[in-house]
Amino acid sequence: MKPLMSVFFLVTVVFFIGCATHVHTVGDGPTSNKEVQTKQWYLIYGLYPLNDVDTQKMADGAESYEIKTQTTFMDGLISAFLGGNLLSARTVTVTK
């Protein structure tokens, strides 16, 4: 019974992981396909951020870019492996 519950949990994580994507456009949006990615780490259900992600530094002086924050499949696996919502991650992508 326990392996069945584990499989059910992983399938649920895979299907619902794409529901948490936020896109913000700065200026006219990206003018090229240059991307910079980093992880944003949270503790206890996302209440306490563990690192500071500065999207302006990631944009490296660009005036028009796009910021996408999302929970990727890998982020979901990390969260599931590290105790559900005790420690979780989100991927921040800046496209210039």
C-alpha positions as CSV (number, residue, x, y, z in Angstrom):
1,M,0.0,0.0,0.0
2,K,2.8,2.4,0.8
3,P,4.5,2.2,-2.6
4,L,1.1,2.9,-4.2
5,M,0.8,6.1,-2.2
6,S,4.3,7.1,-3.2
7,V,3.5,6.7,-6.9
8,F,0.2,8.6,-6.4
9,F,2.1,11.4,-4.8
10,L,4.7,11.7,-7.5
11,V,2.0,11.6,-10.3
12,T,0.1,14.3,-8.5
13,V,3.3,16.5,-8.2
14,V,4.1,15.9,-11.9
15,F,0.6,16.9,-13.1
16,F,0.1,20.0,-10.9
17,I,3.7,21.4,-11.0
18,G,3.0,23.7,-14.0
19,C,0.3,25.6,-12.1
20,A,2.7,28.0,-10.5
21,T,4.2,30.2,-13.2
22,H,4.4,34.0,-13.1
23,V,5.6,36.1,-16.0
24,H,6.5,39.8,-15.7
25,T,7.5,41.9,-18.7
26,V,9.7,44.9,-18.1
27,G,9.9,47.6,-20.9
28,D,9.2,46.1,-24.3
29,G,10.0,42.6,-23.2
30,P,13.0,40.5,-24.3
31,T,14.9,41.4,-27.5
32,S,17.0,38.3,-27.7
33,N,17.0,34.7,-26.4
34,K,19.7,35.2,-23.7
35,E,18.5,33.6,-20.5
36,V,19.9,33.7,-17.0
37,Q,18.5,31.2,-14.4
38,T,18.8,30.8,-10.7
39,K,17.0,29.0,-7.9
40,Q,15.1,30.8,-5.2
41,W,15.0,28.7,-2.0
42,Y,12.2,28.8,0.7
43,L,11.7,27.3,4.1
44,I,8.5,26.2,5.7
45,Y,5.7,26.5,3.1
46,G,7.5,29.4,1.4
47,L,7.3,31.7,4.5
48,Y,11.0,32.3,4.8
49,P,13.2,33.0,1.8
50,L,16.7,31.6,2.2
51,N,18.4,33.6,-0.6
52,D,17.9,36.9,-2.3
53,V,17.4,36.8,-6.1
54,D,18.0,40.2,-7.7
55,T,16.4,40.2,-11.1
56,Q,17.9,43.6,-12.0
57,K,21.4,42.2,-11.6
58,M,20.4,39.1,-13.6
59,A,19.2,41.5,-16.4
60,D,22.7,43.1,-16.4
61,G,21.6,46.6,-17.3
62,A,19.0,45.6,-19.9
63,E,16.0,48.0,-20.0
64,S,13.6,45.5,-21.7
65,Y,13.4,41.9,-20.4
66,E,11.1,39.3,-19.1
67,I,11.1,37.7,-15.6
68,K,9.6,34.2,-15.3
69,T,9.3,32.5,-11.9
70,Q,8.0,28.9,-11.9
71,T,8.1,25.7,-10.1
72,T,9.7,23.3,-12.6
73,F,9.5,19.5,-12.5
74,M,13.0,19.4,-10.9
75,D,11.9,21.9,-8.3
76,G,9.0,19.6,-7.5
77,L,11.2,16.6,-7.1
78,I,13.6,18.6,-4.9
79,S,10.7,19.7,-2.7
80,A,9.2,16.1,-2.5
81,F,12.6,14.7,-1.7
82,L,13.4,17.3,1.0
83,G,10.2,16.8,3.0
84,G,7.4,18.4,1.0
85,N,7.1,22.0,1.9
86,L,9.8,22.1,4.6
87,L,12.4,23.2,2.0
88,S,11.2,24.2,-1.5
89,A,12.7,25.8,-4.6
90,R,11.5,27.9,-7.5
91,T,13.3,28.7,-10.7
92,V,13.7,32.4,-11.7
93,T,14.5,33.0,-15.4
94,V,15.4,36.4,-16.8
95,T,15.3,36.6,-20.6
96,K,17.0,39.7,-22.1
